[in-house]
């Protein structure tokens, strides 16, 4: 099942810089691991914002929820999840 997920990140300004650096490093490592597993198919930066648009390929809604809620930056994110279905006019 494919999902488009828009993630917006808002890290509190007063958070310890070392904590922020660790969270960002952990987030990058987790995102790359999920990409290598074939779960996180696309990862696109939204220009001018601390945000991304991503496409996930997972087996169930619960699997997607577990992945998203397990991201290190999850406590600082708002997300919009859109289930995707193949368009009848799409080729390939």
N, C-alpha and C positions, 0 to 999 in steps of 0.2 A: 504494500500500500504506500502510495506516495503522498507526501505532505509538503506544502510550502509553509515555512515558519519565518515570520519576521520577528527578530529579536532586537529590542532596544535596551541599552544598558545605561544605568544611572547610578554610578558609584558615589556614595556620600563624600563630600569634599573633605571632611575631617578625618577620614579613615587613614590609618597609619600607612605611609608610602611603602614600607616593606611588605605589609599585608597585601596591599594592592598589587605590587609586583609579583608576589607569590601566586595570588589568585589568577592573574593574567597568564602567567607561565603554565599553571595547572590547566587553565581553560584551553590554551593553545595545544597542550599535549593531549588532552581528552578529545578535542576536535579532530586532531590529526589521526588519533587512534580510530575514531569512528569513521573517518574517511577511508582509512586503510581497510576497515572491515566491510566497506561498501554500504554502510548505513547512512552516512552523511554524503550525499551525492554531489551537491553543489553548495558553495559557500561564497556569497557575494557581499562585499562591503557596500554600504549605502553612503555615497559621497556626501561629506559635510556633516555626518552624524555618527555617533558611537552606536552603530546599528548594523545588522546584516540581514540579508534574505537568504534563506537556505532551503534546500530540498532534501528531505529524508526519505529513505526507502526502508520500511520496517514491516513486520508481520502483523502487528496489532496496535490499536489505540493505546493500550496499556504499555506496550514497549516504547512507543514514542514518549508517553508521559514519564516513564522511568528514565529515559535518556535525558530529556529536557530538565527534569527536576534534579537530576544528578550532576548537572553542569556546575562547576565551581562558582561561576558568576550568577547562577540562578536567583539567589536572593536579591540581586540588584537588577533583575530583568523584568520587563513587561514583554509579553509575546502575543502574537496573533497567529493562530494555526488554521490553515485552510487545507482540507482534504482535496486531493487532485484525482481526476479521472481523465482517461484518454479522450481527446476531442475527436469526433467522427470525421473531421476534415483533415486531421493530421496524417502526414505520410511517414512511413518508417515506424 
